[in-house]
Structure formats: C-alpha cells, structure tokens
Amino acid sequence: MVPSVLIVLACAVVATGFPYEGCYKDRYPRDIPSSDKLVDSQGMTVERCSMHCRTYKYFGIQSGDSCRCGNKYGYYGSVSNSECNIKCDGNKDQNCGGSWRNAVYENPDDLMAVHLGCFKDQYPRDISSSGKLVDDNMGVQKCLDHCRGSRYFGIQDSDSCRCGNSYGDYGKAANGECTAQCKINANDNCGGRWRNAIYEIKSKPLNSVFASGLPGPKLVFSALGDWGKPGSGQTHVAAALGTWSQVHQADFTLAVGDNFYETGVSSENDPKFETVWRNIYTHPALQKTWYVIAGNHDHLFNRAKYQPRFGQRENRWYMPSLYYSFYKTVGTKKVHFVLLDTDTVRWGRDKTQLDWFKRQLQSSQGDWIIVIGHHPIYSTGYHGVWSSTRGMYENIRPLLEKYKVALYICGHDHSLQHLQKSGAHVVDYVISGSGSKSDSTDSDAQEYVRSRGIKSVMFYPDHGFVGFELTEAQVRVAYIDTYGRIIYSFTKGNPRAV
C-alpha cells in the first residue's frame, strides 16, 4: 500500500486528500465490481467518487468519469502511472484513470461497529450467506472490514461473518443467547448457535469542521428537505440529524417542503403528522422549533392549508401561514429569515406574495438575510432545467442579488448541492432535498446551469441534510450524510457587510 497523498500525472504532481494506491489494469470480470458503479460525465472528481464509495475501503476511477467501489483490487496487476493519464471530468487537476485502467485510492478509515443486540437465525438466513466469511480468528473489526459497503453485519457461533442491509426477520433473542466470544478479542460478542450478534456500520464520532467552531456567538440550525417519505432513507437521515443537532447544540430546524408524500395531508388531524414526523424525529435535540414551508407534493389537491392549521396547536411546528418571515439574533447582529411558498410564486401567479417578498427585503432590519423556498433557482438535478426554474429565475433571483441575500436554501431536487455564480458573487445556492429520497444529476440541467454562468461546486446524489453555523461575520455550511459525516463544507462572509 502506497502511503502517499500525491498523484504522479505524467510529469506533474497533483495533491489530493486520499492515499493513491496506483494505476491498475482492468478487464472482464471487473477488478473492482460494477455493482455500485457511478458514472458522471460532467462532475466526476476524486472527492465525488469517495463520497459515493464512503463505506468501502477502496475506490477506483476509470476513463475520467466511472467510479467503482470495493474492498480489494489488483487481481490483474499494476501498470505505470503514465497509463492513468485521463483527467477527471469535474476537476482537470485530478487523475481519473485511463482506458481499462483504474486509478485506485483508499478511503479514510473512519468506520466503527455499533452492537445492536442478539437476533435469531434460521433458514433462509436472516442475513444472506452470499459473501460469508468463516475464520477461526474472527473478530468484530475483521467482520467490519469484510462487510464494508453494507449497513449491517452479523457474527454467529464465534467464527462466521455475514453482511447485509437489513436484519431481524426472525426477531430478537435474549442477550444471554449470544455468548460466543470472539477469538481475537474475548470482550467482543461473536453471537451464538443460530444467533447473530448484529452490528451497525457507522462513522466514528463526528470529526466535524464545526468541532472547533467559528469564534464568537453562534446561531446553529439545519435544513431538511423532501423528507416526508417513510422508509430507511428517512430514518437514517433522522438519526444523523438528531446526533448532529445534539453535538452542535442546534437552535432549530428548517423544513423546506415536501413534508408528506405523495399527496400531502388530508386534514390537520391526518395521522401522517404522527407517523411521518413526530414518531420519526424522536431525538431529544430535535424537539425544538421546526420552521416549515410547503412543497409541491404538500400542495396537491389544495391540501397545503392543513399544515398551518396543525401548527396552531403544535408549538414545535411553526408555520403561521404558507409564507412568512422571522428574525433571530447572533451576538449584536440580526438575522432575517424569509420563507416563501414557491409552489405559487415560481410561476409568477402570486403577485400578492411577490409584492410581500419585495417589501420584506426592502424594509429588512437584518444584518444578514437568508431566504428559504422549496423550488430551486439553479440545480443540476432533474428539476434544474429551464422549464422548471424559469419563474424562480425571473421573479426571485434578481431580488436576492439586489438586496444581498447570503443564502438561498431549498429542496425539490433529491440531492445535496452547492451552486454559485462563477467569479465574484453575492448569493450561494444551497439545495437540501434528500431527507427521504435521492436522485442523480441531469445532463440537460448541467448544460443549462453552465449557460447561465453558474458553477455546480458540489453535487451529492444520496440521502442527507445541511447544517449551518452562523456568527456575526461568517456562516459555515456543512453537508452531512446518513453516517453523520461532513462530505463537503464551505464558509462565506456576509455580503451585506461589504
């Protein structure tokens, strides 16, 4: 293994943040499997591939745009680094392999195993035996290393390791039924006879850019969008959001729309308020105020009106109307949050709301201004094409720039994104739309965004949310995945202070 963080590219040496293993041959069957392959002909970078392969030990990039994930490599042997001379499509300073050549990198060793308990097993196996590892010297770390790329693993009868993304079909057993000790470490639990000691693969405690903190008083909050579809995506994001909010002592949550799929709620008494919201976001740190706006799915059948009505009896669900504003303070500075109902305003049909929005910005007492909506102004996701964003571009964008709004935060596209105008710019566009759904980038949207002089700085196609730490002079924005890891962050000053 090469302990270097430098890539040799012809005669140039290019630094990256990942140990470079070298250039390796590929052929069929693939050296690194294609089961989790990601192709991005516009935005592939070393960091992009690492994000995609975050639970695997290694990742390989080929032909400038193709990313594969695996826990081993090198079956066909290595070649000269000069054969991995294709630059990454998303960053021409980085090495992204060659034709049938993988530029192989190692991911950070930042995973740990969390014991979830003792669970019953029988045929068919609770966790599939596909890829099973049997080793007389089994241990938790050995099974974790074997199962990187899966969400869970189970150890049974002291020597058998199985990997999977679900477990528990046969129910939980008493902890006393998992008494087999691991051979490597007797303090580890390695299951029992037809009993799995189940572990979840998670990131190690947050090594967050927030850990040291920006100096001075802070206002900390998160943005969660398109979160209203029950399932594992939602629950994993909810757990990560709760942990992050606790660690960073978050003050509130912004819920940026599509709160209840697929057709909103049928009344203020709809059980979805319990099953999709209250029963999912149970972490103590999430019991503070949620500032809520509606998305297009919430509006279907004229149902968005029921969410403000629910807020009249639930203090945590703050939604006095479909669009509104509020102020917060950080130190001696005021922060003005303006929340829009973009499902109507994006088509220019809601002149009343547009007039209100202009007055809010014109008369703002905020040292900072942050605007929140559901629909994007720019996006490289499916909803980023001109036909979807035209109304937002024509009606909202000019006002953001005129009044020096620092951030426009939205959802709608099921991804995490950061976009900004190339060169000097006022507004940074933050998309947090993968609270329960996820989707890939769109080539037509990419082309449209470029034609407007907008740079897609970061696109992440998986579940997560965005966290914010705002001080009197700066705001730090961090994009968090379901493992609680910061996959990308940026810091900016206040454009109104210039």
C-alpha positions in Angstrom: 0.0 0.0 0.0 1.4 3.4 -1.0 1.3 5.8 1.9 1.3 8.9 -0.3 -1.3 11.5 -0.9 0.3 12.6 -4.1 -0.6 11.5 -7.6 2.0 11.4 -10.3 0.4 12.6 -13.5 2.9 12.4 -16.4 5.5 14.9 -15.1 3.1 16.8 -12.8 2.4 16.0 -9.2 -1.1 16.8 -8.0 -2.1 16.7 -4.4 -5.4 15.1 -3.2 -6.8 14.2 0.2 -6.7 10.4 -0.4 -3.9 7.9 -0.4 -3.2 6.9 -4.0 -2.7 3.2 -4.4 -1.6 3.3 -8.1 -2.7 2.5 -11.6 -4.2 -0.9 -12.1 -5.3 -3.0 -15.1 -8.9 -3.8 -15.6 -10.9 -6.3 -17.8 -13.9 -8.6 -17.5 -14.8 -9.7 -14.9 -14.0 -6.3 -13.4 -11.2 -5.9 -11.0 -13.4 -3.7 -8.8 -17.0 -4.8 -9.2 -19.6 -2.6 -11.0 -22.4 -3.3 -8.5 -22.1 0.2 -7.1 -20.8 1.9 -10.2 -21.3 5.6 -10.6 -20.9 7.4 -14.0 -20.7 11.2 -14.1 -19.5 12.6 -17.4 -19.7 16.2 -16.1 -18.7 16.2 -12.5 -16.5 13.2 -11.6 -13.8 14.0 -9.1 -11.7 12.0 -6.6 -13.9 13.5 -3.8 -17.1 12.7 -5.7 -16.1 9.0 -6.0 -15.0 8.9 -2.4 -18.4 10.2 -1.3 -20.2 7.6 -3.4 -17.9 4.7 -2.1 -17.8 6.0 1.5 -18.4 2.7 3.2 -15.9 0.8 1.1 -12.2 0.5 1.8 -11.1 1.4 -1.8 -12.4 3.2 -4.9 -11.2 3.2 -8.5 -11.9 5.8 -11.2 -11.6 4.9 -14.9 -11.8 6.8 -18.2 -12.4 10.2 -16.4 -16.0 9.5 -15.4 -16.5 6.0 -14.0 -16.3 5.3 -10.3 -16.4 1.8 -8.7 -16.2 0.7 -5.1 -14.6 -2.3 -3.4 -12.7 -3.8 -0.6 -9.9 -5.2 -2.7 -8.2 -4.6 -6.0 -5.2 -5.6 -8.1 -6.1 -9.0 -9.5 -4.8 -8.1 -12.9 -1.7 -6.3 -11.7 -0.4 -2.7 -11.7 0.9 -0.7 -14.5 2.9 2.6 -14.9 1.1 5.7 -13.6 1.5 7.1 -17.1 -1.3 4.8 -18.2 -3.7 6.5 -15.8 -3.5 9.9 -17.6 -7.1 10.9 -18.1 -8.1 13.9 -16.1 -11.3 13.9 -14.0 -14.3 15.4 -15.9 -15.1 17.5 -12.8 -11.6 18.6 -11.9 -8.9 18.7 -14.6 -6.2 18.8 -12.0 -7.0 15.3 -10.8 -6.2 11.8 -12.1 -9.2 9.7 -13.0 -7.6 6.6 -14.5 -7.3 5.6 -18.2 -8.9 3.3 -20.7 -9.3 0.0 -18.9 -7.1 1.4 -16.2 -8.2 2.2 -12.6 -6.7 5.0 -10.6 -7.2 3.4 -7.2 -7.5 5.3 -3.9 -8.0 4.4 -0.3 -10.9 5.8 1.7 -10.3 7.1 5.2 -10.6 4.5 7.9 -13.4 6.3 9.8 -16.0 3.5 10.4 -16.9 1.7 13.6 -19.3 -1.1 14.6 -22.2 -0.4 17.0 -23.6 -3.5 18.7 -27.4 -3.7 18.3 -28.1 -6.9 20.1 -28.7 -10.7 19.7 -31.0 -11.9 16.9 -32.5 -15.2 15.9 -31.5 -17.0 12.7 -32.8 -19.9 10.7 -33.2 -20.9 7.0 -33.5 -18.9 4.9 -30.8 -16.9 6.6 -31.7 -13.6 8.3 -28.6 -12.2 6.7 -27.6 -13.8 3.4 -24.7 -16.1 3.3 -23.6 -14.6 0.0 -20.0 -13.4 0.6 -19.9 -15.1 4.0 -16.5 -15.1 5.8 -15.6 -18.0 8.1 -12.4 -17.5 10.1 -11.2 -19.2 13.3 -9.8 -15.9 14.3 -13.0 -13.9 13.8 -13.4 -10.5 15.5 -15.7 -7.5 15.2 -13.1 -5.4 13.3 -12.3 -8.3 10.9 -16.0 -8.7 10.1 -16.4 -4.9 9.7 -13.5 -4.8 7.3 -15.1 -7.7 5.3 -18.5 -6.1 5.2 -17.6 -2.5 4.2 -20.2 -1.4 1.7 -23.0 -3.0 3.8 -25.0 -1.3 6.5 -25.0 -4.2 9.0 -23.1 -7.4 9.8 -23.8 -10.4 11.9 -21.3 -12.7 13.7 -22.5 -16.2 14.6 -21.0 -19.1 16.5 -17.7 -17.2 17.1 -16.4 -17.7 13.5 -19.0 -16.8 10.8 -19.5 -13.3 9.4 -22.3 -12.2 7.2 -23.1 -8.8 5.6 -26.4 -7.2 4.7 -28.6 -4.1 4.6 -31.4 -5.5 6.8 -31.8 -7.9 9.7 -34.3 -9.1 12.3 -36.9 -11.1 10.3 -37.0 -13.7 13.0 -37.0 -11.4 15.9 -34.7 -10.5 18.8 -33.2 -13.1 21.2 -32.1 -12.7 24.8 -28.6 -11.3 25.1 -27.7 -14.4 27.0 -28.2 -16.5 23.9 -25.2 -14.7 22.3 -22.4 -15.8 24.5 -19.7 -16.9 22.0 -16.6 -14.9 22.5 -14.5 -13.6 19.6 -11.2 -15.4 19.3 -9.2 -12.2 18.6 -10.8 -10.2 21.5 -12.7 -12.1 24.2 -14.5 -8.8 25.1 -16.3 -8.8 21.7 -19.6 -10.6 21.2 -19.5 -13.1 18.4 -23.0 -14.5 18.6 -24.2 -18.0 19.4 -25.6 -21.1 18.0 -28.1 -19.9 15.3 -27.9 -16.5 16.9 -26.4 -13.4 15.2 -24.6 -10.7 17.2 -25.8 -7.8 15.0 -23.6 -4.7 14.4 -24.4 -1.5 12.5 -21.6 0.1 10.5 -21.4 3.8 11.3 -18.9 6.6 11.1 -16.7 7.3 14.1 -17.7 10.2 16.3 -18.1 13.3 14.2 -14.8 14.8 13.1 -16.7 17.9 12.1 -15.4 21.2 10.9 -17.9 22.6 13.5 -15.9 20.9 16.3 -13.5 23.7 16.8 -16.2 26.2 15.9 -16.1 29.7 14.5 -15.2 32.3 17.1 -17.9 34.3 19.0 -21.6 33.8 19.5 -23.3 31.4 17.1 -26.7 30.6 15.6 -26.8 26.9 14.6 -29.6 25.3 12.6 -30.2 22.7 9.9 -32.1 22.4 6.6 -34.1 19.3 5.8 -36.0 18.9 2.5 -38.1 16.3 0.8 -38.2 14.3 4.0 -41.8 13.0 4.0 -41.4 9.5 2.5 -41.3 6.8 5.2 -38.5 4.2 4.8 -34.9 3.5 5.7 -33.7 6.7 4.0 -35.8 8.9 6.2 -35.0 7.0 9.4 -31.2 7.1 8.7 -31.3 10.8 8.0 -33.4 11.4 11.1 -30.8 9.6 13.3 -27.9 11.5 11.8 -29.8 14.8 12.1 -30.5 14.1 15.8 -26.9 13.3 16.6 -25.6 16.3 14.7 -28.2 18.7 16.4 -27.1 17.4 19.8 -23.4 17.6 19.2 -23.7 21.2 17.8 -26.5 22.4 20.1 -28.7 23.4 17.2 -31.3 26.1 17.8 -33.9 25.0 15.3 -34.7 23.1 12.1 -35.8 24.4 8.7 -38.2 22.0 6.9 -38.1 23.1 3.3 -41.0 21.3 1.8 -42.4 18.0 0.5 -43.1 17.2 4.1 -45.7 14.4 3.3 -45.5 12.3 0.2 -47.1 11.7 -2.1 -50.2 14.0 -1.7 -49.7 16.0 1.5 -52.1 15.6 4.4 -55.9 15.4 4.2 -56.6 17.5 7.3 -54.9 19.0 10.4 -55.8 15.7 12.1 -54.1 13.5 9.5 -52.2 10.6 11.2 -49.1 11.4 9.0 -48.2 14.2 11.4 -47.6 11.4 13.9 -46.3 8.6 11.7 -44.1 10.6 9.3 -43.0 13.4 11.6 -43.4 13.0 15.4 -42.6 9.3 15.5 -39.5 9.5 13.3 -37.7 12.6 14.6 -37.7 11.5 18.2 -34.2 12.5 19.2 -34.3 15.0 22.1 -32.2 17.5 20.2 -35.0 17.7 17.5 -37.7 18.7 20.0 -37.1 22.4 19.3 -38.9 24.6 16.8 -39.3 23.4 13.2 -39.8 26.3 10.8 -41.9 24.8 8.0 -42.8 25.6 4.4 -44.8 23.5 1.9 -43.6 21.8 -1.2 -45.4 20.9 -4.4 -46.5 17.5 -3.0 -47.9 19.2 0.0 -50.0 21.5 -2.3 -51.7 18.7 -4.2 -55.5 18.7 -4.1 -55.3 22.1 -2.3 -54.0 20.4 0.9 -51.2 22.7 1.9 -53.6 24.8 4.1 -53.8 22.0 6.6 -50.2 22.3 7.7 -50.5 25.9 9.1 -53.7 24.7 10.9 -51.7 21.9 12.5 -49.2 24.5 13.6 -51.9 26.3 15.6 -52.0 23.5 18.1 -48.4 22.2 17.9 -45.9 24.7 19.1 -42.9 22.9 17.5 -44.5 23.1 14.1 -44.1 26.8 13.3 -46.0 27.7 10.2 -48.2 30.7 10.8 -49.1 30.9 7.1 -47.8 29.5 3.8 -45.2 32.3 3.6 -43.8 34.3 6.5 -40.6 35.7 8.0 -38.9 35.8 11.4 -35.8 37.3 13.0 -33.0 35.7 15.1 -30.1 37.4 16.8 -26.5 36.3 16.9 -24.4 38.5 19.1 -25.2 42.1 18.2 -26.4 41.2 14.7 -29.9 40.4 13.4 -30.6 37.5 11.0 -33.7 37.9 8.8 -35.2 34.6 7.6 -37.7 34.9 4.8 -39.7 31.8 3.9 -41.5 31.6 0.6 -44.4 29.5 -0.7 -42.7 28.8 -4.1 -45.3 26.5 -5.5 -47.3 29.5 -6.5 -44.8 32.2 -6.7 -42.5 30.3 -9.1 -44.9 30.8 -12.0 -45.4 34.5 -11.3 -49.1 33.8 -10.5 -49.0 35.1 -6.9 -48.5 38.8 -7.2 -49.6 39.3 -3.6 -46.8 37.2 -2.3 -44.2 38.7 -4.7 -45.1 42.2 -3.5 -44.8 41.0 0.1 -41.4 39.5 -0.6 -40.1 42.7 -2.2 -41.3 44.7 0.9 -39.6 42.2 3.2 -36.3 42.7 1.5 -36.7 46.5 1.1 -37.5 47.1 4.7 -35.4 44.4 6.2 -33.8 45.2 9.6 -31.5 42.2 9.2 -27.7 42.4 9.2 -28.0 39.0 7.4 -30.7 37.9 5.1 -31.4 34.2 4.3 -34.2 33.2 2.0 -35.8 29.7 2.1 -38.1 28.2 -0.6 -38.9 24.7 -1.8 -38.0 25.1 -5.5 -34.5 25.8 -6.8 -33.4 28.8 -8.9 -30.4 26.7 -10.1 -29.9 23.0 -9.9 -28.1 20.3 -11.8 -30.7 17.7 -10.8 -33.8 16.6 -12.7 -35.7 19.8 -11.7 -32.9 22.2 -12.8 -34.0 22.6 -16.4 -35.3 25.9 -17.7 -38.9 24.8 -17.9 -38.9 24.1 -14.1 -36.8 27.1 -12.9 -37.8 29.9 -15.2 -40.3 31.5 -12.8 -37.8 31.4 -9.9 -35.0 32.8 -12.1 -37.1 35.7 -13.4 -39.1 36.5 -10.2 -36.9 35.7 -7.2 -33.2 35.7 -8.3 -32.9 39.4 -9.2 -34.2 40.3 -5.7 -31.8 38.0 -4.0 -28.9 39.7 -5.7 -30.2 43.3 -5.3 -30.7 43.0 -1.6 -27.5 40.9 -1.0 -29.1 37.8 0.3 -26.4 35.5 1.6 -28.0 32.1 1.1 -31.0 30.7 -0.8 -31.9 27.4 0.7 -34.3 25.0 -1.0 -35.1 21.3 -1.8 -37.2 19.8 -4.6 -34.3 18.0 -6.3 -33.5 14.9 -4.2 -29.8 15.6 -3.7 -27.4 17.9 -1.8 -25.9 20.7 -3.8 -23.9 23.9 -3.7 -24.1 26.3 -6.6 -22.8 29.8 -7.1 -22.2 32.3 -9.9 -18.7 31.9 -11.4 -16.3 34.6 -10.1 -17.5 37.3 -7.8 -20.9 36.5 -6.4 -23.4 37.5 -3.8 -25.7 34.5 -3.3 -24.8 30.9 -2.6 -27.4 28.4 -3.6 -27.9 25.5 -1.1 -30.0 22.5 -2.0 -31.0 20.1 0.8 -33.6 17.8 -0.9 -32.6 14.3 0.1 -34.2 13.9 3.5 -36.0 10.7 2.3 -35.5 10.5 -1.4 -32.4 10.6 -3.6 -31.7 11.1 -7.3 -28.8 11.6 -9.7 -27.7 14.6 -11.7 -29.3 15.6 -15.1 -27.2 16.4 -18.2 -29.7 18.9 -19.6 -29.8 20.8 -16.3 -26.0 20.8 -16.1 -25.8 22.4 -19.5 -28.4 25.0 -18.7 -26.7 25.9 -15.4 -23.4 26.4 -17.2 -25.0 28.5 -19.9 -26.1 30.9 -17.1 -22.5 31.2 -15.8 -23.3 29.2 -12.7 -20.8 26.7 -11.2 -22.0 23.5 -9.7 -19.5 23.3 -6.8 -20.8 20.1 -5.2 -23.5 17.5 -6.1 -24.2 14.6 -3.8 -26.9 12.1 -5.0 -27.6 10.4 -1.7 -29.6 11.0 1.5 -28.6 13.7 3.9 -29.1 17.2 5.2 -27.3 20.5 5.6 -26.1 22.2 8.8 -25.3 25.8 9.4 -23.2 27.7 11.9 -23.7 31.4 11.6 -21.7 34.1 13.5 -21.8 37.9 13.4 -19.4 37.8 10.4 -19.4 34.4 8.8 -21.6 31.4 8.0 -20.3 27.9 7.7 -22.3 25.4 5.7 -21.8 21.6 6.1 -23.4 18.8 4.0 -24.0 15.7 6.2 -24.6 12.2 5.1 -26.5 9.4 6.8 -23.4 8.3 8.7 -23.1 11.8 10.2 -20.0 12.7 8.2 -19.3 16.0 6.6 -19.0 15.2 2.9 -18.4 18.9 1.9 -18.4 22.3 3.5 -17.8 26.0 2.7 -17.6 29.2 4.6 -18.6 32.7 3.4 -18.8 36.2 4.8 -21.9 38.4 4.9 -22.5 40.2 1.5 -24.5 42.9 3.3 -21.4 43.9 5.3 -19.4 44.7 2.2 
